[in-house]
Amino acid sequence: MKLSILLAKFRAECKNFSICHFTVFTNIAESEPFPVLSSTMTDIPNLSNLSKTTIHRAVRDLEKHGLITREIAATDGRLFYISLSDKGKNLWHPYLQDCEAHAA
C-alpha cells in the first residue's frame, strides 16, 4: 500500500483532519509495539515543529475517533502512554506489511 493510499484511508476514517493529525498518528504508529509517553511527544524529530497545543489537540482528536488509546502513567497522573487502538492498528498494519513486503 502506498503512503497516498494510507493517507486517503486515514482521511476517510477521520473527516476534517489535517496533516498534523496524520503526522502525529504515524509517529505513534511507528513506535509500535511500544507506547509513546505524552511528555516526550515534542522530542520526536518529526513533531518538533509542532506546538505542544497542536500535538495535544491531535492526540485528543485521534483518541476521540478511536485510533489511539491513552493510559495514565502509574508514576505520574499528568502523563499518558499513547498507543494505537485496534482500529488504528487495522489502519496502520496493512501499510506496514506492504512496506515490509517491498523491502524484502
C-alpha positions as CSV (number, residue, x, y, z in Angstrom):
1,M,0.0,0.0,0.0
2,K,1.4,3.4,-0.9
3,L,1.5,6.2,1.6
4,S,-1.0,8.1,-0.5
5,I,-3.5,5.2,-0.1
6,L,-2.9,5.2,3.7
7,L,-3.5,8.9,3.8
8,A,-6.7,8.5,1.8
9,K,-7.9,5.8,4.2
10,F,-6.9,8.0,7.2
11,R,-8.9,10.9,5.8
12,A,-11.9,8.7,5.1
13,E,-11.8,7.4,8.7
14,C,-11.2,10.9,10.2
15,K,-13.0,13.5,8.3
16,N,-11.8,17.1,8.7
17,F,-8.4,16.1,9.9
18,S,-5.2,17.9,9.0
19,I,-1.8,16.7,8.0
20,C,-0.8,17.4,11.6
21,H,-3.2,14.7,12.8
22,F,-1.7,12.3,10.2
23,T,1.8,13.1,11.3
24,V,1.1,12.5,15.0
25,F,-0.7,9.3,14.1
26,T,2.2,7.9,12.0
27,N,4.7,8.8,14.7
28,I,2.7,7.0,17.3
29,A,2.3,4.0,14.9
30,E,6.0,3.9,14.2
31,S,6.7,3.5,17.9
32,E,4.7,0.2,18.0
33,P,4.8,-2.0,19.9
34,F,6.0,0.5,22.5
35,P,3.7,3.3,23.6
36,V,4.8,6.9,23.4
37,L,5.0,8.9,26.6
38,S,3.0,12.1,26.3
39,S,5.7,14.3,27.7
40,T,8.2,13.2,25.0
41,M,6.0,13.9,22.0
42,T,7.7,17.2,21.3
43,D,11.1,15.4,21.4
44,I,10.2,13.3,18.4
45,P,12.1,14.9,15.5
46,N,9.1,14.7,13.1
47,L,6.9,16.6,15.6
48,S,9.5,19.1,16.8
49,N,8.0,21.8,14.5
50,L,4.5,21.4,16.1
51,S,3.5,23.2,19.2
52,K,2.5,21.3,22.3
53,T,-1.0,22.6,21.9
54,T,-1.2,21.3,18.3
55,I,0.1,17.9,19.4
56,H,-2.3,17.8,22.3
57,R,-5.3,18.6,20.1
58,A,-4.3,16.0,17.5
59,V,-3.9,13.3,20.3
60,R,-7.3,14.3,21.7
61,D,-9.0,14.1,18.3
62,L,-7.3,10.8,17.4
63,E,-8.5,9.3,20.7
64,K,-12.0,10.7,20.1
65,H,-12.1,8.9,16.7
66,G,-10.8,5.7,18.3
67,L,-7.5,5.5,16.5
68,I,-5.3,5.7,19.6
69,T,-5.6,5.0,23.3
70,R,-4.2,6.9,26.3
71,E,-3.4,5.2,29.5
72,I,-2.4,7.2,32.6
73,A,1.1,6.6,33.8
74,A,1.2,4.9,37.2
75,T,4.1,7.1,38.3
76,D,2.6,10.5,37.4
77,G,-1.1,11.1,36.7
78,R,-0.2,14.0,34.4
79,L,1.5,11.7,31.9
80,F,-0.1,9.3,29.5
81,Y,1.1,6.3,27.5
82,I,-0.2,6.7,24.0
83,S,-0.6,3.8,21.6
84,L,-2.6,2.6,18.6
85,S,-6.1,1.2,19.3
86,D,-7.3,-1.8,17.5
87,K,-8.9,0.5,14.9
88,G,-5.6,2.4,14.5
89,K,-3.7,-0.9,14.1
90,N,-6.2,-2.0,11.4
91,L,-5.4,1.1,9.5
92,W,-1.6,1.0,10.0
93,H,-0.7,-2.7,9.8
94,P,-1.7,-3.2,6.1
95,Y,0.5,-0.3,5.1
96,L,3.4,-1.6,7.3
97,Q,3.1,-5.1,5.9
98,D,3.1,-3.8,2.4
99,C,6.3,-1.8,3.1
100,E,7.9,-4.9,4.6
101,A,7.0,-7.0,1.6
102,H,8.5,-4.4,-0.8
103,A,11.7,-4.2,1.3
104,A,12.2,-8.0,1.2
